[in-house]
């Protein structure tokens, strides 16, 4: 029987490059498009653009955002 523990044991024997490839493929397998979520994000983006156009929200310069997280 294949378990996550068995897979991990095998994966740990891989060379670093092979581990990176495996990680990349596993992460890519999680990135499945979901139509409902995509539509919700599109609506959110449109709502934010509308709010900006109407002066309800303001833009923040990139430099200010980057400075906050330094």
PDB file of N, CA, C and O in Angstrom:
ATOM      1  N   UNK A   1       0.841  -1.189   0.000  1.00  0.00           N
ATOM      2  CA  UNK A   1       0.000   0.000   0.000  1.00  0.00           C
ATOM      3  C   UNK A   1       0.885   1.250   0.000  1.00  0.00           C
ATOM      4  O   UNK A   1       1.837   1.343   0.775  1.00  0.00           O
ATOM      5  N   UNK A   2       0.571   2.187  -0.854  1.00  0.00           N
ATOM      6  CA  UNK A   2       1.333   3.436  -0.924  1.00  0.00           C
ATOM      7  C   UNK A   2       0.776   4.417   0.096  1.00  0.00           C
ATOM      8  O   UNK A   2      -0.425   4.687   0.124  1.00  0.00           O
ATOM      9  N   UNK A   3       1.665   4.949   0.936  1.00  0.00           N
ATOM     10  CA  UNK A   3       1.260   5.966   1.914  1.00  0.00           C
ATOM     11  C   UNK A   3       2.122   7.206   1.695  1.00  0.00           C
ATOM     12  O   UNK A   3       3.156   7.152   1.029  1.00  0.00           O
ATOM     13  N   UNK A   4       1.690   8.294   2.252  1.00  0.00           N
ATOM     14  CA  UNK A   4       2.480   9.520   2.123  1.00  0.00           C
ATOM     15  C   UNK A   4       3.837   9.343   2.774  1.00  0.00           C
ATOM     16  O   UNK A   4       4.828   9.905   2.308  1.00  0.00           O
ATOM     17  N   UNK A   5       3.893   8.573   3.842  1.00  0.00           N
ATOM     18  CA  UNK A   5       5.166   8.331   4.523  1.00  0.00           C
ATOM     19  C   UNK A   5       6.123   7.564   3.611  1.00  0.00           C
ATOM     20  O   UNK A   5       7.314   7.870   3.555  1.00  0.00           O
ATOM     21  N   UNK A   6       5.592   6.560   2.892  1.00  0.00           N
ATOM     22  CA  UNK A   6       6.428   5.800   1.952  1.00  0.00           C
ATOM     23  C   UNK A   6       6.913   6.689   0.814  1.00  0.00           C
ATOM     24  O   UNK A   6       8.077   6.619   0.422  1.00  0.00           O
ATOM     25  N   UNK A   7       6.026   7.520   0.286  1.00  0.00           N
ATOM     26  CA  UNK A   7       6.392   8.422  -0.797  1.00  0.00           C
ATOM     27  C   UNK A   7       7.469   9.382  -0.317  1.00  0.00           C
ATOM     28  O   UNK A   7       8.440   9.634  -1.030  1.00  0.00           O
ATOM     29  N   UNK A   8       7.304   9.918   0.883  1.00  0.00           N
ATOM     30  CA  UNK A   8       8.295  10.844   1.442  1.00  0.00           C
ATOM     31  C   UNK A   8       9.649  10.172   1.593  1.00  0.00           C
ATOM     32  O   UNK A   8      10.674  10.751   1.234  1.00  0.00           O
ATOM     33  N   UNK A   9       9.661   8.943   2.127  1.00  0.00           N
ATOM     34  CA  UNK A   9      10.916   8.207   2.282  1.00  0.00           C
ATOM     35  C   UNK A   9      11.642   8.080   0.951  1.00  0.00           C
ATOM     36  O   UNK A   9      12.849   8.306   0.868  1.00  0.00           O
ATOM     37  N   UNK A  10      10.903   7.720  -0.084  1.00  0.00           N
ATOM     38  CA  UNK A  10      11.497   7.582  -1.415  1.00  0.00           C
ATOM     39  C   UNK A  10      11.963   8.934  -1.948  1.00  0.00           C
ATOM     40  O   UNK A  10      13.049   9.042  -2.518  1.00  0.00           O
ATOM     41  N   UNK A  11      11.141   9.958  -1.763  1.00  0.00           N
ATOM     42  CA  UNK A  11      11.473  11.282  -2.279  1.00  0.00           C
ATOM     43  C   UNK A  11      12.745  11.817  -1.636  1.00  0.00           C
ATOM     44  O   UNK A  11      13.524  12.508  -2.294  1.00  0.00           O
ATOM     45  N   UNK A  12      12.963  11.516  -0.390  1.00  0.00           N
ATOM     46  CA  UNK A  12      14.157  12.007   0.304  1.00  0.00           C
ATOM     47  C   UNK A  12      15.446  11.381  -0.222  1.00  0.00           C
ATOM     48  O   UNK A  12      16.536  11.883   0.052  1.00  0.00           O
ATOM     49  N   UNK A  13      15.328  10.294  -0.969  1.00  0.00           N
ATOM     50  CA  UNK A  13      16.524   9.674  -1.549  1.00  0.00           C
ATOM     51  C   UNK A  13      16.905  10.291  -2.895  1.00  0.00           C
ATOM     52  O   UNK A  13      17.963   9.981  -3.441  1.00  0.00           O
ATOM     53  N   UNK A  14      16.054  11.158  -3.427  1.00  0.00           N
ATOM     54  CA  UNK A  14      16.314  11.785  -4.727  1.00  0.00           C
ATOM     55  C   UNK A  14      17.424  12.822  -4.623  1.00  0.00           C
ATOM     56  O   UNK A  14      17.718  13.337  -3.544  1.00  0.00           O
ATOM     57  N   UNK A  15      18.026  13.114  -5.761  1.00  0.00           N
ATOM     58  CA  UNK A  15      19.019  14.187  -5.828  1.00  0.00           C
ATOM     59  C   UNK A  15      18.269  15.526  -5.717  1.00  0.00           C
ATOM     60  O   UNK A  15      17.080  15.589  -6.029  1.00  0.00           O
ATOM     61  N   UNK A  16      18.941  16.580  -5.283  1.00  0.00           N
ATOM     62  CA  UNK A  16      18.271  17.876  -5.099  1.00  0.00           C
ATOM     63  C   UNK A  16      17.475  18.343  -6.317  1.00  0.00           C
ATOM     64  O   UNK A  16      16.350  18.823  -6.178  1.00  0.00           O
ATOM     65  N   UNK A  17      18.057  18.204  -7.509  1.00  0.00           N
ATOM     66  CA  UNK A  17      17.345  18.629  -8.716  1.00  0.00           C
ATOM     67  C   UNK A  17      16.059  17.817  -8.913  1.00  0.00           C
ATOM     68  O   UNK A  17      15.027  18.366  -9.299  1.00  0.00           O
ATOM     69  N   UNK A  18      16.126  16.524  -8.649  1.00  0.00           N
ATOM     70  CA  UNK A  18      14.933  15.675  -8.789  1.00  0.00           C
ATOM     71  C   UNK A  18      13.881  16.036  -7.749  1.00  0.00           C
ATOM     72  O   UNK A  18      12.684  16.001  -8.033  1.00  0.00           O
ATOM     73  N   UNK A  19      14.324  16.381  -6.550  1.00  0.00           N
ATOM     74  CA  UNK A  19      13.379  16.820  -5.514  1.00  0.00           C
ATOM     75  C   UNK A  19      12.664  18.091  -5.959  1.00  0.00           C
ATOM     76  O   UNK A  19      11.451  18.223  -5.799  1.00  0.00           O
ATOM     77  N   UNK A  20      13.434  19.024  -6.522  1.00  0.00           N
ATOM     78  CA  UNK A  20      12.838  20.282  -6.987  1.00  0.00           C
ATOM     79  C   UNK A  20      11.827  20.021  -8.095  1.00  0.00           C
ATOM     80  O   UNK A  20      10.763  20.640  -8.123  1.00  0.00           O
ATOM     81  N   UNK A  21      12.149  19.118  -8.999  1.00  0.00           N
ATOM     82  CA  UNK A  21      11.206  18.771 -10.069  1.00  0.00           C
ATOM     83  C   UNK A  21       9.930  18.162  -9.491  1.00  0.00           C
ATOM     84  O   UNK A  21       8.826  18.497  -9.921  1.00  0.00           O
ATOM     85  N   UNK A  22      10.086  17.274  -8.525  1.00  0.00           N
ATOM     86  CA  UNK A  22       8.935  16.635  -7.893  1.00  0.00           C
ATOM     87  C   UNK A  22       8.054  17.672  -7.195  1.00  0.00           C
ATOM     88  O   UNK A  22       6.829  17.654  -7.323  1.00  0.00           O
ATOM     89  N   UNK A  23       8.694  18.562  -6.465  1.00  0.00           N
ATOM     90  CA  UNK A  23       7.953  19.618  -5.773  1.00  0.00           C
ATOM     91  C   UNK A  23       7.175  20.465  -6.778  1.00  0.00           C
ATOM     92  O   UNK A  23       5.997  20.762  -6.575  1.00  0.00           O
ATOM     93  N   UNK A  24       7.844  20.845  -7.857  1.00  0.00           N
ATOM     94  CA  UNK A  24       7.207  21.658  -8.885  1.00  0.00           C
ATOM     95  C   UNK A  24       5.988  20.950  -9.468  1.00  0.00           C
ATOM     96  O   UNK A  24       4.939  21.565  -9.659  1.00  0.00           O
ATOM     97  N   UNK A  25       6.128  19.680  -9.743  1.00  0.00           N
ATOM     98  CA  UNK A  25       5.007  18.922 -10.330  1.00  0.00           C
ATOM     99  C   UNK A  25       3.863  18.753  -9.331  1.00  0.00           C
ATOM    100  O   UNK A  25       2.692  18.819  -9.705  1.00  0.00           O
ATOM    101  N   UNK A  26       4.203  18.536  -8.075  1.00  0.00           N
ATOM    102  CA  UNK A  26       3.155  18.412  -7.052  1.00  0.00           C
ATOM    103  C   UNK A  26       2.401  19.729  -6.879  1.00  0.00           C
ATOM    104  O   UNK A  26       1.173  19.740  -6.799  1.00  0.00           O
ATOM    105  N   UNK A  27       3.139  20.833  -6.822  1.00  0.00           N
ATOM    106  CA  UNK A  27       2.484  22.143  -6.693  1.00  0.00           C
ATOM    107  C   UNK A  27       1.618  22.446  -7.906  1.00  0.00           C
ATOM    108  O   UNK A  27       0.511  22.967  -7.766  1.00  0.00           O
ATOM    109  N   UNK A  28       2.111  22.125  -9.089  1.00  0.00           N
ATOM    110  CA  UNK A  28       1.334  22.366 -10.309  1.00  0.00           C
ATOM    111  C   UNK A  28       0.044  21.554 -10.295  1.00  0.00           C
ATOM    112  O   UNK A  28      -0.974  22.000 -10.825  1.00  0.00           O
ATOM    113  N   UNK A  29       0.077  20.375  -9.698  1.00  0.00           N
ATOM    114  CA  UNK A  29      -1.125  19.538  -9.659  1.00  0.00           C
ATOM    115  C   UNK A  29      -2.205  20.137  -8.767  1.00  0.00           C
ATOM    116  O   UNK A  29      -3.381  19.800  -8.903  1.00  0.00           O
ATOM    117  N   UNK A  30      -1.812  21.023  -7.854  1.00  0.00           N
ATOM    118  CA  UNK A  30      -2.776  21.674  -6.969  1.00  0.00           C
ATOM    119  C   UNK A  30      -3.415  22.897  -7.614  1.00  0.00           C
ATOM    120  O   UNK A  30      -4.446  23.384  -7.150  1.00  0.00           O
ATOM    121  N   UNK A  31      -2.804  23.387  -8.680  1.00  0.00           N
ATOM    122  CA  UNK A  31      -3.239  24.625  -9.313  1.00  0.00           C
ATOM    123  C   UNK A  31      -4.274  24.365 -10.400  1.00  0.00           C
ATOM    124  O   UNK A  31      -4.073  24.719 -11.562  1.00  0.00           O
ATOM    125  N   UNK A  32      -5.361  23.755 -10.018  1.00  0.00           N
ATOM    126  CA  UNK A  32      -6.445  23.478 -10.954  1.00  0.00           C
ATOM    127  C   UNK A  32      -7.395  24.674 -10.987  1.00  0.00           C
ATOM    128  O   UNK A  32      -7.751  25.230  -9.948  1.00  0.00           O
ATOM    129  N   UNK A  33      -7.790  25.052 -12.171  1.00  0.00           N
ATOM    130  CA  UNK A  33      -8.700  26.176 -12.317  1.00  0.00           C
ATOM    131  C   UNK A  33     -10.095  25.788 -11.822  1.00  0.00           C
ATOM    132  O   UNK A  33     -10.576  24.687 -12.087  1.00  0.00           O
ATOM    133  N   UNK A  34     -10.725  26.697 -11.111  1.00  0.00           N
ATOM    134  CA  UNK A  34     -12.083  26.495 -10.620  1.00  0.00           C
ATOM    135  C   UNK A  34     -12.931  27.630 -11.182  1.00  0.00           C
ATOM    136  O   UNK A  34     -12.746  28.790 -10.814  1.00  0.00           O
ATOM    137  N   UNK A  35     -13.846  27.299 -12.059  1.00  0.00           N
ATOM    138  CA  UNK A  35     -14.654  28.303 -12.763  1.00  0.00           C
ATOM    139  C   UNK A  35     -15.356  29.250 -11.795  1.00  0.00           C
ATOM    140  O   UNK A  35     -15.371  30.461 -12.016  1.00  0.00           O
ATOM    141  N   UNK A  36     -15.930  28.717 -10.738  1.00  0.00           N
ATOM    142  CA  UNK A  36     -16.661  29.552  -9.780  1.00  0.00           C
ATOM    143  C   UNK A  36     -15.730  30.548  -9.088  1.00  0.00           C
ATOM    144  O   UNK A  36     -16.061  31.725  -8.945  1.00  0.00           O
ATOM    145  N   UNK A  37     -14.575  30.068  -8.665  1.00  0.00           N
ATOM    146  CA  UNK A  37     -13.611  30.954  -8.001  1.00  0.00           C
ATOM    147  C   UNK A  37     -13.081  31.991  -8.982  1.00  0.00           C
ATOM    148  O   UNK A  37     -12.937  33.162  -8.630  1.00  0.00           O
ATOM    149  N   UNK A  38     -12.790  31.570 -10.210  1.00  0.00           N
ATOM    150  CA  UNK A  38     -12.319  32.517 -11.224  1.00  0.00           C
ATOM    151  C   UNK A  38     -13.338  33.630 -11.456  1.00  0.00           C
ATOM    152  O   UNK A  38     -12.966  34.795 -11.594  1.00  0.00           O
ATOM    153  N   UNK A  39     -14.616  33.275 -11.498  1.00  0.00           N
ATOM    154  CA  UNK A  39     -15.668  34.275 -11.694  1.00  0.00           C
ATOM    155  C   UNK A  39     -15.768  35.219 -10.500  1.00  0.00           C
ATOM    156  O   UNK A  39     -15.977  36.420 -10.671  1.00  0.00           O
ATOM    157  N   UNK A  40     -15.619  34.677  -9.295  1.00  0.00           N
ATOM    158  CA  UNK A  40     -15.665  35.519  -8.098  1.00  0.00           C
ATOM    159  C   UNK A  40     -14.498  36.512  -8.078  1.00  0.00           C
ATOM    160  O   UNK A  40     -14.682  37.679  -7.732  1.00  0.00           O
ATOM    161  N   UNK A  41     -13.288  36.045  -8.452  1.00  0.00           N
ATOM    162  CA  UNK A  41     -12.138  36.943  -8.487  1.00  0.00           C
ATOM    163  C   UNK A  41     -12.315  38.006  -9.572  1.00  0.00           C
ATOM    164  O   UNK A  41     -11.940  39.162  -9.374  1.00  0.00           O
ATOM    165  N   UNK A  42     -12.881  37.621 -10.715  1.00  0.00           N
ATOM    166  CA  UNK A  42     -13.113  38.596 -11.792  1.00  0.00           C
ATOM    167  C   UNK A  42     -14.074  39.683 -11.311  1.00  0.00           C
ATOM    168  O   UNK A  42     -13.862  40.867 -11.572  1.00  0.00           O
ATOM    169  N   UNK A  43     -15.132  39.272 -10.607  1.00  0.00           N
ATOM    170  CA  UNK A  43     -16.098  40.242 -10.073  1.00  0.00           C
ATOM    171  C   UNK A  43     -15.429  41.149  -9.044  1.00  0.00           C
ATOM    172  O   UNK A  43     -15.661  42.358  -9.033  1.00  0.00           O
ATOM    173  N   UNK A  44     -14.604  40.567  -8.184  1.00  0.00           N
ATOM    174  CA  UNK A  44     -13.889  41.358  -7.176  1.00  0.00           C
ATOM    175  C   UNK A  44     -12.993  42.396  -7.850  1.00  0.00           C
ATOM    176  O   UNK A  44     -12.952  43.553  -7.429  1.00  0.00           O
ATOM    177  N   UNK A  45     -12.286  41.985  -8.883  1.00  0.00           N
ATOM    178  CA  UNK A  45     -11.407  42.915  -9.603  1.00  0.00           C
ATOM    179  C   UNK A  45     -12.218  44.043 -10.231  1.00  0.00           C
ATOM    180  O   UNK A  45     -11.834  45.209 -10.136  1.00  0.00           O
ATOM    181  N   UNK A  46     -13.324  43.711 -10.864  1.00  0.00           N
ATOM    182  CA  UNK A  46     -14.176  44.738 -11.470  1.00  0.00           C
ATOM    183  C   UNK A  46     -14.735  45.685 -10.414  1.00  0.00           C
ATOM    184  O   UNK A  46     -14.790  46.896 -10.630  1.00  0.00           O
ATOM    185  N   UNK A  47     -15.151  45.135  -9.268  1.00  0.00           N
ATOM    186  CA  UNK A  47     -15.674  45.970  -8.186  1.00  0.00           C
ATOM    187  C   UNK A  47     -14.605  46.940  -7.671  1.00  0.00           C
ATOM    188  O   UNK A  47     -14.903  48.096  -7.371  1.00  0.00           O
ATOM    189  N   UNK A  48     -13.372  46.469  -7.572  1.00  0.00           N
ATOM    190  CA  UNK A  48     -12.286  47.327  -7.098  1.00  0.00           C
ATOM    191  C   UNK A  48     -11.977  48.424  -8.115  1.00  0.00           C
ATOM    192  O   UNK A  48     -11.736  49.572  -7.741  1.00  0.00           O
ATOM    193  N   UNK A  49     -11.984  48.073  -9.388  1.00  0.00           N
ATOM    194  CA  UNK A  49     -11.759  49.083 -10.432  1.00  0.00           C
ATOM    195  C   UNK A  49     -12.855  50.136 -10.392  1.00  0.00           C
ATOM    196  O   UNK A  49     -12.575  51.331 -10.475  1.00  0.00           O
ATOM    197  N   UNK A  50     -14.097  49.696 -10.266  1.00  0.00           N
ATOM    198  CA  UNK A  50     -15.222  50.634 -10.183  1.00  0.00           C
ATOM    199  C   UNK A  50     -15.083  51.549  -8.966  1.00  0.00           C
ATOM    200  O   UNK A  50     -15.308  52.756  -9.064  1.00  0.00           O
ATOM    201  N   UNK A  51     -14.713  50.973  -7.820  1.00  0.00           N
ATOM    202  CA  UNK A  51     -14.549  51.772  -6.609  1.00  0.00           C
ATOM    203  C   UNK A  51     -13.433  52.797  -6.785  1.00  0.00           C
ATOM    204  O   UNK A  51     -13.554  53.932  -6.322  1.00  0.00           O
ATOM    205  N   UNK A  52     -12.355  52.406  -7.446  1.00  0.00           N
ATOM    206  CA  UNK A  52     -11.252  53.337  -7.715  1.00  0.00           C
ATOM    207  C   UNK A  52     -11.722  54.455  -8.643  1.00  0.00           C
ATOM    208  O   UNK A  52     -11.471  55.634  -8.392  1.00  0.00           O
ATOM    209  N   UNK A  53     -12.412  54.065  -9.725  1.00  0.00           N
ATOM    210  CA  UNK A  53     -12.907  55.057 -10.690  1.00  0.00           C
ATOM    211  C   UNK A  53     -13.872  56.047 -10.046  1.00  0.00           C
ATOM    212  O   UNK A  53     -13.936  57.209 -10.450  1.00  0.00           O
ATOM    213  N   UNK A  54     -14.616  55.591  -9.051  1.00  0.00           N
ATOM    214  CA  UNK A  54     -15.591  56.447  -8.379  1.00  0.00           C
ATOM    215  C   UNK A  54     -14.978  57.215  -7.201  1.00  0.00           C
ATOM    216  O   UNK A  54     -15.670  57.965  -6.513  1.00  0.00           O
ATOM    217  N   UNK A  55     -13.688  57.022  -6.980  1.00  0.00           N
ATOM    218  CA  UNK A  55     -13.020  57.740  -5.899  1.00  0.00           C
ATOM    219  C   UNK A  55     -13.277  57.163  -4.515  1.00  0.00           C
ATOM    220  O   UNK A  55     -12.971  57.808  -3.512  1.00  0.00           O
ATOM    221  N   UNK A  56     -13.821  55.983  -4.447  1.00  0.00           N
ATOM    222  CA  UNK A  56     -14.111  55.365  -3.148  1.00  0.00           C
ATOM    223  C   UNK A  56     -12.865  54.768  -2.501  1.00  0.00           C
ATOM    224  O   UNK A  56     -12.788  54.659  -1.277  1.00  0.00           O
ATOM    225  N   UNK A  57     -11.903  54.387  -3.312  1.00  0.00           N
ATOM    226  CA  UNK A  57     -10.630  53.889  -2.804  1.00  0.00           C
ATOM    227  C   UNK A  57      -9.504  54.572  -3.568  1.00  0.00           C
ATOM    228  O   UNK A  57      -9.692  55.044  -4.689  1.00  0.00           O
ATOM    229  N   UNK A  58      -8.326  54.615  -2.940  1.00  0.00           N
ATOM    230  CA  UNK A  58      -7.169  55.253  -3.567  1.00  0.00           C
ATOM    231  C   UNK A  58      -6.093  54.209  -3.839  1.00  0.00           C
ATOM    232  O   UNK A  58      -6.019  53.180  -3.167  1.00  0.00           O
ATOM    233  N   UNK A  59      -5.275  54.491  -4.823  1.00  0.00           N
ATOM    234  CA  UNK A  59      -4.135  53.633  -5.127  1.00  0.00           C
ATOM    235  C   UNK A  59      -2.996  53.952  -4.174  1.00  0.00           C
ATOM    236  O   UNK A  59      -2.884  55.076  -3.684  1.00  0.00           O
ATOM    237  N   UNK A  60      -2.165  52.978  -3.915  1.00  0.00           N
ATOM    238  CA  UNK A  60      -0.983  53.161  -3.080  1.00  0.00           C
ATOM    239  C   UNK A  60       0.230  52.930  -3.972  1.00  0.00           C
ATOM    240  O   UNK A  60       0.309  51.908  -4.653  1.00  0.00           O
ATOM    241  N   UNK A  61       1.174  53.865  -3.979  1.00  0.00           N
ATOM    242  CA  UNK A  61       2.367  53.686  -4.813  1.00  0.00           C
ATOM    243  C   UNK A  61       3.141  52.419  -4.425  1.00  0.00           C
ATOM    244  O   UNK A  61       3.233  52.081  -3.245  1.00  0.00           O
ATOM    245  N   UNK A  62       3.683  51.736  -5.403  1.00  0.00           N
ATOM    246  CA  UNK A  62       4.430  50.504  -5.171  1.00  0.00           C
ATOM    247  C   UNK A  62       5.551  50.717  -4.157  1.00  0.00           C
ATOM    248  O   UNK A  62       5.772  49.877  -3.285  1.00  0.00           O
ATOM    249  N   UNK A  63       6.249  51.828  -4.273  1.00  0.00           N
ATOM    250  CA  UNK A  63       7.363  52.098  -3.367  1.00  0.00           C
ATOM    251  C   UNK A  63       6.916  52.090  -1.909  1.00  0.00           C
ATOM    252  O   UNK A  63       7.633  51.599  -1.037  1.00  0.00           O
ATOM    253  N   UNK A  64       5.747  52.627  -1.650  1.00  0.00           N
ATOM    254  CA  UNK A  64       5.217  52.674  -0.282  1.00  0.00           C
ATOM    255  C   UNK A  64       4.893  51.264   0.223  1.00  0.00           C
ATOM    256  O   UNK A  64       5.146  50.942   1.384  1.00  0.00           O
ATOM    257  N   UNK A  65       4.344  50.444  -0.639  1.00  0.00           N
ATOM    258  CA  UNK A  65       4.015  49.068  -0.261  1.00  0.00           C
ATOM    259  C   UNK A  65       5.293  48.289   0.028  1.00  0.00           C
ATOM    260  O   UNK A  65       5.386  47.596   1.041  1.00  0.00           O
ATOM    261  N   UNK A  66       6.283  48.404  -0.865  1.00  0.00           N
ATOM    262  CA  UNK A  66       7.548  47.701  -0.696  1.00  0.00           C
ATOM    263  C   UNK A  66       8.246  48.154   0.589  1.00  0.00           C
ATOM    264  O   UNK A  66       8.784  47.335   1.333  1.00  0.00           O
ATOM    265  N   UNK A  67       8.231  49.452   0.839  1.00  0.00           N
ATOM    266  CA  UNK A  67       8.861  50.000   2.034  1.00  0.00           C
ATOM    267  C   UNK A  67       8.237  49.417   3.305  1.00  0.00           C
ATOM    268  O   UNK A  67       8.939  49.169   4.285  1.00  0.00           O
ATOM    269  N   UNK A  68       6.952  49.203   3.288  1.00  0.00           N
ATOM    270  CA  UNK A  68       6.245  48.655   4.454  1.00  0.00           C
ATOM    271  C   UNK A  68       6.764  47.274   4.831  1.00  0.00           C
ATOM    272  O   UNK A  68       6.775  46.915   6.009  1.00  0.00           O
ATOM    273  N   UNK A  69       7.194  46.500   3.842  1.00  0.00           N
ATOM    274  CA  UNK A  69       7.593  45.122   4.097  1.00  0.00           C
ATOM    275  C   UNK A  69       9.106  44.900   4.123  1.00  0.00           C
ATOM    276  O   UNK A  69       9.575  43.762   4.120  1.00  0.00           O
ATOM    277  N   UNK A  70       9.862  45.998   4.148  1.00  0.00           N
ATOM    278  CA  UNK A  70      11.323  45.867   4.257  1.00  0.00           C
ATOM    279  C   UNK A  70      11.741  45.611   5.678  1.00  0.00           C
ATOM    280  O   UNK A  70      12.932  45.475   5.956  1.00  0.00           O
TER     281      UNK A  70
END
